[in-house]
Amino acid sequence: MGFRREDFIDRIDNQQDWDVIVIGGGATGLGAALDAALRGYQTLLVEQADFAKGTSSRSTKLVHGGVRYLAQGDIGMVYEALKERGLLFKNAPHLVKEQEFIIPCYSWFSKYKYLIGLTVYDLLAGNRGFQHTKFLSAQKVNEAIPGLKQKNLRGGVRYSDGQFDDARLAINLAQTCAENGGVLINYMKVTGLLKTGNKVSGIRAFDMEGQKEYTLNAKVVINATGVFVDEILQMDSPSTKPMVRPSQGVHVVLDKSFLNGDSALMIPETSDGRVLFAVPWHGSLLVGTTDTPLNEHSLEPVALDKEVDFILNTAAQYLTKKPKREDVLSVFAGLRPLAASGNGGDATKEISRSHKLIVNASGLITITGGKWTTYRKMAEDVIDKAIEVARLKPVKCVSKDVHIHGYAPAGGSDTMAVYGADADGIKKLTSANAAMGAALLDGYDVTIAEVVWAVRNEMARTVEDVLARRLRILFLDARAAILMAPVVAGIIAAELGYNEQWEAGQVDVFTRLANRYLLEAYYPDVEKKRKKIAI
């Protein structure tokens, strides 16, 4: 089976019984569905929005062990994450690459402190293809990061970690799952749980695109909905106490000239006790993050002014070119689904970063917490538990040695490299129709062919799907994304058979959404007509 929503809908129209149903299409859910499919179980995943719509597209784009967790003494968690970092580097080299980080040292004490700590980090990582930690002179630091403040700089500690594109990895995981027999549907919302006696035996779900309700049976149901896990738990038992405490993390995106180098900056001790990263990403500079406890959650969280100011003010202490609010190209917020400690405290340092797995008396399995780097191990744990709970035929996990869809040695242009082996397919579209090679907007290297590819092969259904999670433009430059929206709407409409009213509605909806990624409103007068090309 390919990766077409229409084909998946046909499949569930004709198949009501499944071994495993996974609710949630973020990192955790996609990992669980892939693991189940690889073991040969009849697997269905449903997602209420687009794949990686929530937290899983809003990370710091790092595949790492967590230097801060090492400082806190959580050796086991760091070791597990570094092991998983190595597996991702091996199985998805088109998306995961080595990134050099530099910690600037403004005292000799800090030099030895960070050098010793990161040497331990290297030892925990073992021999998995990353550079070892090294002390750099002030001159070498200046050469690597010309935009760094030089006054009193004693040098810096260089270390390596992994960087990736989170939403692209999510799509590739979904494609890998489909290639192994899994069925995945976006824009299908779970409206209730089925029960046989007091045991969960499936789900009720509503296809928001096809406007159709489904009743689907399963031997086991896995709740992997991130910050929304409590909503599913309460479908099982309305009296369930919340098990997740969301924490908001915000990132701002700036022009790469603020760092003016290829090395990333790691600020190890901010005023709130976190670390701050400034990382080159897709030709821009990603700076974050914050850690703000919240009592509410949503699919589109909004950055607080105090969070944006904290990031800009902290970065300004280290950069010669001080970023201001008007320099921000995009700002986005994500909610970490942290497993609540139960003591009622507000400090997110009291809330576990490790993943948490629970099984209700009904047999409903819930997994939450964790982070992108450990998605595969989380999946292995939850499917092992599903085998036990549902008494499925035992099959060992094989995901450690499975290449992710698009697997190809790293290389090529920054834009096309993330497609890996799929880049050839996009090039063939352009070869067959030269018009598809046109840029969506002057000065940007994303093309019409990439939008067509996203619709035909990556299950993109809306302008937001394309510009936020397939091409990442919304996260890199929200104003540019607004200008691209009419062209993208026209292409999608031509591909899926929608009319001009749908196009206009999509442009309006996306423009309002994109303004939530900006610090100042931007509503340009753009022509709402589709690109006139034969596709």
N, C-alpha and C positions, 0 to 999 in steps of 0.2 A: 504494500500500500504506500502511496505517496504521502504528501502532507497537504491535503486539501480538505477544507471544512465540509464541503458537500459530500465527500466520500465518507467522512467520519459520521456525519448525520445519517447517511444511508445505513451505515453499520449499526448504529444504535436503534434505528427504526426496525431493524431485523434481528436484534439481539438484546434481550432484556436481562439475561443472566450473566454475571461476571464473577471472577474469583476475587478481584481486588478493585474497589472504587476509591480513588484518591480525590479529595476535595481540596482545591487550591493549586494554582498554576504558577507559583513562585519557585524559588530555588529548592525548597524542601519538598514540595509536592512533585515537581518535575523529577527530582532525584529519586523519590520513592517510586513513581510510576515507571521510570526507566529500569530501576533495579528489579521491580516485579516482572516487567516484560522480559528482561534478560533471563529471568529464571523460568520463563515459559508460562506464567500465569496469565489468564485472560484479564487484561488490565484496561480500565477506563479512568481518565482524569477529566474533571470538569472545573472550569474557572469562571467566576462571575463577570470578569472583565477581560482584558487581554493578558496573555502570558507576561509575567513580571511587571504587571501594571503598578504594583505597590512597592514595598520595600526592596524587592530584588532588582529593581532598575535604578535604585537611588543610593548605592553604596559609594565608598571612597575609591572603588575600582582596584582594590588591592587583594591579592591572594597571598595571605601572610599568616604567620604564627601569632602575631600580636605582641609587639615589644612591651607594651604596657602591662600585659598579663604576666610577662616574665618578671617585670619589676615588682609585681604583686605576689610573686612566688608561686603562680599557678603553672608549675612546670609540666604537669600532665596535659593540660589543655594546649599549651604551646607546642609540645612534642607532637601531639595528634594533628594539630593544624599544619605544622611544617611537613609532616609525612604526607598529608593530603595535598599540600601545595606541590610537592614533587610529583604526585600522580596526575594532577591537573596539567602541570608543565609537560608531562610526558604524553598525555592523551588528547590535549587540545592546544598544540603549539601555535595554531593560527590565531588563537585568542589570548593565550597567556604568555607573557614575555618577562624576561628579567628586567628589573628597573633598579638603577643605582640611586641610593638615598645618601644624603649627607646630613649629619647632625653637626651644626656649627658649635664650636667650643670657645667660650669667651673667658674661660679660666682653665688653669692646668688641672685642677681637681676634676672638672667635668670631662676633660680628655680621658683620664684614666677610668673614671666611673663608667662612661659609655663604652669605652674600648673593652673593658672587662665584661660588662653585661652582654655586649653583642658578640663577643667571642663565645660565650656560653650559648647564645642563639645559634651560632654556626655549628657548634658541637651537637646541639639537639637536631639540627637539620640534617646532619650527616653529609654524605657525598651525593648530592642531588643536583649538581650542575650549576650552582650559584657561586658567585665570587665570595671570597672570605673577607671578613672585616679588616679594615686597614686604617691607620691614622694618616691624615693628609696635612701637609703644611698649609699655612694661611694662603700662600701663593697658589697652591694647587686647588684649594677651595674656591678662591677667586676665579680661577680659570674655568672651573666646573659650573659655578653659579655666579656670573658677573653681577647679578642684581642684588647680591647679598650685602648687608651692612658690614663694613670692614673694621670699624673702630673697635679696638681691643680684641680683635679676632685672633685666637691662638692657633687655630687650625680647625680640623673637623674629623669626625669619624665616619668613614664610608662603609656602608653595608649594602647588601642586595636583598631584594624581596621580589614578589611577583606582582604584575599588573595585568588587568584584563578588562574586557568589555562585558559587564554583567548581563545586560539585556540580550546581547548577541549570544552569550553562552546559554541563556535560558532557551532561546529559540533553537539552538543547536541540540540541546538536551531533548527538547520536545521532538525534534526530527529523528534523533537517534532512537527514542522510544517508539516512534511510529514505524521505523525501519525494522524494529524487533517485535512487531505485532500489536503494539499499544494503540489505543484510541484516545485522542485528546481533543476536547472541545472548548473553545473560548466563548465568552458571552453566553454562558449557561449557568444560571444561578440556582443553587440548592435552596429549596423552599421547605423541606422537611425530611425527616428520617423515617424509613419504613421499619416496622418492628414485627417480629413473629414471637408472640408471647412477650417476654421482657428483653429480648435480644434484638439488636439492630441488624436488619437484614437487607438494607438497601437505602436508596434515596428517592425523593421526589425532586425533580429539577425542571426549570423553565428555560427553554431556548429563547433568549431575548431577540434574536435575529429572525428566527422562523416563527416566533409567537406560538410555540407548541409546548405542552407539558409532557413530561416523561416520568414513568415509574420504572425504576431500574433496580434489579436485585443484585446482591453481592454476598459472598461468603464473609467478607470483612470490609469495613469502611474505615478509611484513614482520614483524619481531620488534620490537614496541613495548611491551614489558612492564615498563618502568621498572626497579625494583631487581631484577626477576626475569629480566632479559635473559640473564644467564649460564646459567640453567637451559635456556633454549631453544638457546643457542649450543652447549651441551654435548650436546644431542640430535643436533646436526649433527656435532659433532666432540668426543668425550669428553675430549680432551686440551687443549681450549681454556682458556687462562688467563683469569681474571676480568677483565672490562673495566670493571666498575662498583664504586665504593667508596661504600656508603651513608653518608649523614650525617643524623643525626636532628635534626629541628626540632620544638620543643615550644611550644604556646600554652596559656595559661590564659584562662578567661573569667570576668569579674567583673561585678557590677552596674554599670550606666552611671554611677551616682552618684560613682564614684571619679574620673572625669574631669569629670563635671558640665557637659558642653558638647557641641556638635556637631562641633567641630574635633578632628582626630586629633593625637596627640603623637608626635613623632619624636625619639628620644634618639640622637644621632649617634655617640657614642663610649662603648661599654660596656667593662667590664673585660676582656672576651674579644675585643675588637677588632671587634665587630659593631655593628649598629644595633639598637635596640629600638623597636617600634611599640606604641602604645596607640590602638586604632582603634574608634570606635563601629560596631557591626555588628548589624543586626537587633534593635535595642533593648538590646543588651548592650555590654560592652567587651571587645575581644579584645586580649590583650597577648602579645607574643612577638617574636622567636623565638630558639631556641638553635642551636648548630652543633656537634653531638657526633659524632665519627667512630665508626662501628660496624663490626664484622666480620661481623655476621649481619643477616638481614632477615626480616620476617614481614608478613603482611597486617594484623596488629593490634599494632604496636609500642607499648610502654608508656613513659610519661615517667619519667625517673629523678628521684629526690628532689632531687638536686643541680641539675637543670635547673629544676624548679619553684621551688626556693629562689632560684636566680639571678634568675629573672624577677621574683619578688615583691620581692626585696631591691633590685634595680635600680629597679623602679617606685617603691618606697618612698622612694628618694632624691629623687624629683621630685614626688611627690604629697603633698598635705597630709593626706589620709586614707590611711594606710598599709595596703595590703592584707595580710591574713594568710591562712594556709592554710585556715582555716575559711570564708573569704570566697569561695573558688573554687567556681564553679557547675559548671564542667566543665574538664577538661584533656585535650588530645589531642596525639598525636605523629604525625609523618609522616616518611617517609624520602626524602631527595633522591637520585635516581639519578645521582650525579656520575660523569662519565667519569674513570676513574683515571689518574693521571699516570704511573704505572709506576715511580716512584722509591722507592716503599715508605714515603714519608713519611706521618705521621698528620695533619698540619695540613690542614684542608679548604680553606684558602686556596691550597694547592698543587694543588687539583683543579679541573678546568675547569667553569665554569658554562655554557659554550657547549655547544650540542648536538653530538653526534658521530655520524657516519654511516659504517658499514663494510659491505662486501660480502664475504662468504665465497667461497671458490673454488666452493662448491656453488650459489652464486646467492642464498643466504639474505641478506636485507638486515636490518641491525639499526640502530635509531636510539635514542639515549639522551641523557641530559643535558638542558640547556635548562630552560625554565620555562613556566608557564601563558601568560604574556604573548606568547610567541613560538610558541605551538602552531601557528598557521597557516603561518608561514614554515617551520617544521620539516616540516610536512606537504607543503608545496610542494616542498621539497628532496628528501624521500624518494620522492615519486611521480615526480618528474623522474628520479631514479635508477632507479626501478622500470621506467620506460619504456625506459631504456637497457639495463638488465640483461635484461629479458624480451622486448625488441624488440616492445613493444606499439605500436599505431598512435599516433604522437605527437599529443597534444592539449594545448593550452596551459592553464595554471592560470587559473581564473576566480574563485577564492574571495575575492579582495579586494572584490568587488562583490556578494557574496551575503548577503542578510539571514538571520540565524539564526532558527530556529523561535521563535515567540512575539514576533517583532519588533513593537514598539509604542513610541511616544514615551514617555519616562520620565514617571511621574506616578502618582497614586493612593496608596492606603494602603501602608505598608511591607510588609505581609504579602502583599497581592495583586499589588503592582507587579511582583514577580519572575516572575509568570506571563505578563506581557505580554498579548498577544492571547488567550491561553488563559483569562484571568480570566473572560471572558464565559461560557465553557463551564462553569466551576465554579459561577458564579452561576445558570446554568440548572438545574443539579442541585438547588440549594437552592430555586429557584422551583417546581420540580416536586414537591419533598418537603421541607417546612419542617424536618423532623427533621434533615435533613442539615446545616442551619446551626448545629447545636449544637456547642459547643466540646468538644474532647477532654478538657479539664481546666479547671475553674473558674480564671479569672484569665489564661487563655491564649487567643489569638485564632486558633488553628488549629482547623479544623473537620472534622467527619466527611466532608463533601463533598470536602475536599482529599485525604483518604485514598482515597476511592472513585476520584477522578480519577487519583491516582498509580497505582492498580492497573489501571484500565481504559486509561489513555492514556500512562503513563510506565514501564511494565514493572516496577513494584515487585512483588516476590514474597514478601518477608519483612517482619516488624516492623522489623528493622534498616534495610532499604531505605527504608522510609517515614520512620522517626523520625531516622535519621542523615543521609540524603542527599536525600530529597524535601522534608521539612519542616525539617530541620536542628536539631530539638529536642535531640538527644543532644549536639550540639556546643555548644549554648547553655545547657542546664540538664539535666544527666544525671538528677537526682532526678525532675524533672517528666517526663522521658522514661520512666522506670521506671513511674510512675503511669499514664501513657497507654498503656502496652504492652498491657494486657488488652483495652482498647477497640479498639485498632488490630488486634490479632490476630483479634478477632471479626469485624471488617469484612472483613479479607482472606479469612478462612475462608468467609464468606458469598459473597464475590465469586468465589472460585476453587474452591469446593466441597469444602473441607477439613472434617474433623470436630473435635470438642472436644478430642480427644487431641492433634491437631496444634496447636490454639490453646494448650493448656497447655504443650506443649513449646516453642513459640515464645516465650511469656512467660518461661519459665525460662531459655532460651538468651539472650534479650535482656537480662534482668535481670543475669545474670552478666557479659555483655559491658559493659553500662553501668557496672557497678561499677569497671571498669578506667579509666573516665573520671572517677572520683571519688577524692578523697584519703582519705575515710573510707567504710567499707562502709555500704550502704543497701539493706536487704531488707525493705520494708514488707509488711504482710499485706494484699494487695489481692485483691479478688474476681476470679476468673479466668473471667468469663462475658462473652460477646460483647454488644455494644450491641444492645438489642432494638429495632431499627428495620427498616422494610421498605426494602431496597435492591436 
